Each structure stands twice: as C-alpha cells, then as structure tokens.
Amino acid sequence: QVQLVESGGGLVQPGGSLRLSCAVSGSIFSFIAMGWYRQAPGKQRELVAAISSRGATTYADSVKGRFTISRDYAKNTMYLDMNSLKPEDTAVYYCNAKNYLNVESWGQGTQVTVSS
C-alpha cells in the first residue's frame, strides 16, 4: 500500500508563498500521474495541478501563473510551490497519485490558510 504524506501547510498572509511537499513511501516512477487537489469548507474537492509521468503539467485556471507543480525522483517527493496567495486559496490540500493500474492513492491533507 502506497502512502502519501503532505507537509508544508500553514498560515500565510495574502501575497505570501508556501511550498507543499508530498512524500511517497514507494517510487514515484510507479505513477502515471500525480496531482494536488484542494477542498475548501462547503465546497467540492477540486484539481489544483497535475503532472504526468512524461512531465506534462496542467493547472486550474484560478492558480495559473501563481502555482508550480514539480517532482524530485531522487527524493520520491512531489511539490507545489504557491506564490501570490489569495484568501480564496484557503483549503485543505491533498496529494494524489495514480498508478498504471489506475489505482489512486491519497494523502491525509494539509491545511493552507491565507489571511491577514
């Protein structure tokens, strides 16, 4: 069973930055795609950013130009660099990974709060 562990969330002022990390218990080579999702109170979980095994990336329109998804194969870790944060970015952020059998794994989530 693959385990995904997020870290890096916290409280930040509007306009600030955070880096989220998703540490994988196995090798990230086993995943066809990885991504970050978020869920704000009272809202559905939504895709924030995703990266394929070939390195192709996709972003939600609301975060384009502000967030960057990346991964480090040597560290078996995926990252989400978040800049110019806005109050509407406040949510629990979840790491997701899908293997070549289309089995998905989720992390436990990390809280990001953007507030002055």
C-alpha positions in Angstrom: 0.0 0.0 0.0 1.5 3.3 -1.1 1.5 6.1 1.5 1.5 9.8 0.6 2.3 12.3 3.3 1.8 16.0 2.8 3.6 18.7 4.6 4.3 22.5 4.4 0.8 23.9 5.0 0.2 26.7 7.4 -1.0 30.3 7.9 0.3 32.9 5.4 -0.7 36.5 4.6 -2.2 37.4 1.3 0.6 37.8 -1.3 2.8 35.3 0.5 4.2 32.0 -0.5 4.2 28.4 0.6 5.7 25.2 -0.6 3.8 22.0 -0.1 5.6 18.6 -0.2 4.2 15.1 -0.8 6.5 12.4 0.3 5.8 8.9 -1.3 6.6 5.7 0.5 7.5 4.0 -2.7 9.0 5.1 -6.0 7.2 7.8 -8.0 8.2 6.0 -11.1 5.3 3.7 -10.5 2.7 6.5 -11.0 1.3 7.5 -14.4 0.1 10.8 -12.9 0.3 12.8 -9.7 -1.6 15.8 -8.6 -2.7 18.3 -5.9 -6.3 18.8 -5.0 -7.9 21.1 -2.6 -11.2 21.3 -0.7 -12.5 24.5 0.9 -15.3 24.4 3.6 -18.6 23.7 2.0 -17.1 23.1 -1.5 -16.2 20.1 -3.6 -12.7 18.9 -3.9 -11.1 20.3 -7.0 -8.0 19.7 -9.0 -5.3 22.3 -8.5 -2.4 21.0 -10.5 -1.3 17.7 -12.1 1.8 16.3 -13.6 2.1 13.2 -15.8 4.8 10.6 -16.0 6.1 12.4 -19.0 6.3 15.7 -17.2 3.3 17.4 -18.8 1.5 19.7 -16.4 -1.9 21.1 -16.0 -3.3 23.8 -13.7 -6.7 25.1 -12.6 -7.4 28.5 -14.2 -7.5 30.0 -10.8 -3.9 29.2 -10.0 -2.2 29.5 -13.4 0.9 31.7 -13.2 1.0 31.5 -9.4 1.4 27.8 -8.6 4.0 25.4 -9.9 3.9 21.6 -9.6 7.2 19.6 -9.7 8.7 16.3 -8.5 12.0 15.0 -7.4 12.6 11.4 -8.4 15.6 11.0 -6.2 13.6 12.1 -3.1 10.3 10.4 -4.2 8.6 13.7 -3.5 6.2 16.0 -5.3 5.9 19.7 -4.6 3.5 22.5 -5.1 5.1 26.0 -5.0 2.4 28.5 -4.3 3.0 32.3 -4.8 0.9 35.4 -4.6 -1.5 33.5 -2.3 -5.0 34.8 -2.0 -7.7 34.3 0.7 -9.6 32.1 -1.8 -6.7 29.7 -1.8 -7.6 28.7 1.7 -8.4 25.0 1.8 -7.1 21.6 2.8 -4.7 20.5 0.1 -4.4 16.8 -0.8 -1.8 14.9 -2.7 -3.0 12.3 -5.2 -1.2 9.6 -7.2 -2.5 7.2 -9.8 -0.5 4.1 -10.8 -0.5 2.3 -14.2 -3.5 0.1 -13.0 -5.5 3.3 -12.4 -5.4 2.7 -8.6 -5.4 6.1 -6.8 -3.8 6.9 -3.5 -4.5 10.0 -1.4 -2.6 11.7 1.4 -4.2 12.9 4.6 -4.2 16.6 3.6 -2.5 19.7 4.9 -4.3 22.9 5.8 -3.4 26.1 4.0 -4.9 29.4 5.4 -4.4 32.7 3.7 -5.4 35.5 6.0 -4.2 38.8 7.3 
